[in-house]
Amino acid sequence: MLTLAASLEAHQQAPRRLPALSLTVSATRNGILSLRPTQDVDGSETEVPHAATFANTTFLQVRNDAGSIKTRQDFGSWSASIGSVASGSPVAIAAYPAQAIILAGDGTALKAWTSTDDGSTWSGPTTIVTEASAIGAVAAAYRPSTGNVCAFYALGTTSTLKRLRRTSGTWAGSGTTWSRTANVNTITGIAASWRANDFRLIVTGTAATTLHPRVWAVSMGDGALPSNAWSSLVNVAEADASGGITFAAPFIAQAGITGFATFRQAEANGVPYGRFMLTHEVDDHLAPWREPVPLDGTSAYGLAIAYDGIDAVRMSTTADSWLSPDLGVSHDLSNRLLALSWRQDPVSLRLRATIDNHDAEFPAALSAYPAIKPGNDLRIQHGYHSGTSGTAQYGLTIRCQLTRVTHQLQGGKATLELEAAGPWEQLASWRAPQAWTAPAATSRATIFTRLAARAGLELSTSGQLPPSTAWSTDTPQFAITAGESGRSALERLMAPTTDFLRGTDAFQICGLNPADTSAYTYGPDEHPFDGLAVWDAPLPNWARVQGPDRYAEAYEAEEAAAFGPRMVFLRNLSATTDSLINANAAGTLRRDRLAQTRGELTAPANVGQELYDVVTINAPHLGIAGQDYRVIALGLDYRR
């Protein structure tokens, strides 16, 4: 139950109420900027090592053109050579408001150029470090608040990655090797960025021992982590050593508060290909990332990605470029909302909104409303005009994704119909592109968080309804097959628990405990209601869980005798002890019983009500006094 302002709670219980609904559509998905890259530059240059960034609002590119370092601004002409390096050597570029820097490998030397006018002119090259072996990959990132910069480079394709800091204008005397050498067999690419007091890197290569190809996220401390300390490696993309897939040429950009990364994925077996992949953080750099998706274009040297700091992300090869504009733009449609209806239960959230279009404000092209597109966020705030001088006060917020936008003309009335769905529907549409087995001793919560993130969903935990120990401490044997939907996999994962999910403004796990107490009361002297129906009907009364070498049952004997067996079956190969399988059986039966509807109450909207709250109902005419119920479904209907 949400905590409401006293004036809001009193208003919603009063005989006369004035609703307040806020409806906005944003160019985000689950609160993260939604990229929709469209090609706007189709060049003819030969693909060579390259990199790109925004220097303030200038799009700045660098390439190693057969040994000559050249730059250009905003797709103008390429400059004359600003220095020479070995042909094919890697390059990197980074910028902050006062300066831009280019790094390039030149055999065993790492060279740098700087510019203080957004790349119009450049200093001569400076060798900032010389190694004993050739440099195979480079990256750089500034800390914007200080102008300090850190260079990262790999020696050949070995597992040796080094950092070299420039502090107060002075480079360190030598590079320092990272602490993850033992975890890696080869490095094929590095990308770097800075945000929230740490350097955030993407590294491609192969894992130690197994030689499995990997794309990793890793951080180096600059204040959040201890300075220069390295985090563990987080898998962003995975392949099998014998599968013929390799990863290389990563790039990363911080867009708002989210890291977006690209890398090149090549397939040698089957039908050969080399394609760009795009992914992004869901919660944090060191938390699971979204499932990478393929992009257009091709280059052996990857797809650079850069954010302009305002509202656009640009991706580029040496010759071509794709633009994602209007990032984060939002449209407030509250004043045009004619009708709203939504329904939510433990495995579904569906919404429909009708928007007034009598004056043709929303033509079919919707060019003035770029955020009104399927896949983007629709957000509803529910409240009343209960504040001082009738100002709006809000409680429940629902965020879901547009699934359909319909321009409708019926009976001479023009409307824009918006349909949207919640996180379970997103999970149903995501299918695993490859099989995955959870590492041993991985908790149910960690597995769920990883799979939800692959669909782009961040998972949080309810503070009022904390999850069960089966959720937080159990370490089941769990695998997902290629092609299985996220919904199917996560339903299997939750089946032996008494935990449920709700998707409103976030995807949240809730544990349903019999000891949960009532949070609100409906009745003639409390929150009034218009209608109430309660019913008694048979419920599941017998559960059987089959483990790898044993089985256990839980049942309601009186109901089984009265109605006959209404059985629930579950196979759980992780139930390897008597205590665990007995708990699974009890949890499975209780879960199925909790999900059954026992009645329906219709009332003026309680904007603090949430799914799974326990509420008290007083209905003297039905002889119901102080009876507690669990809210297992919610809905709202509004007409103006």
Secondary structure, 3 states (H helix, E strand, C coil): CCCCCHHHHHHHCCCCCCEEEEEEEECEECCEECCCCEEEEECCCCCCCEEEEEECCEEEEEEEECCEEEEEECCCCCCCCCCECCCCCCEEEEEECCEEEEEEEECCEEEEEEECCCCCCCCCCEEEEECCCCEEEEEEEECCCCCCEEEEEEECCCCCEEEEEEECCEECCCCEECCCHHHEEEEEEEEEEEECCEEEEEEEEEECCCCCEEEEEEEEECCCCCCCCECCCEEEEECCCCCCEEEEEEEEEEECCEEEEEEEEEECCCCCEEEEEEEEECCCCCCCECCCEEECCCCCCCCEEEECCCCCEEEECCCEEEEECCCCCEEECHHHEEEEEEEEECCEEEEEEEEECCCCCCCCCCCCCCCCCCCCEEEEEEEECCCHHHCCEEEEEEEEEEEEEEEEEECCEEEEEEEEECHHHHHHHCECCCCEECCCCCCHHHHHHHHHHHCCCCEEECCCCCCCHHHHCCCCCCEECCCCEHHHHHHHHHCCCCEEEEECCCEEEEECCCCCCCCEEECCCCECCCEEEECCCCCCCEEEEECCCCEEEEECHHHHHHHCCCEEEEECCCCCCHHHHHHHHHHHHHHHHHCCCCEEEECCCCCCCCCCCEEEEEEHHHCEEEEEEECCCEEEEEEC
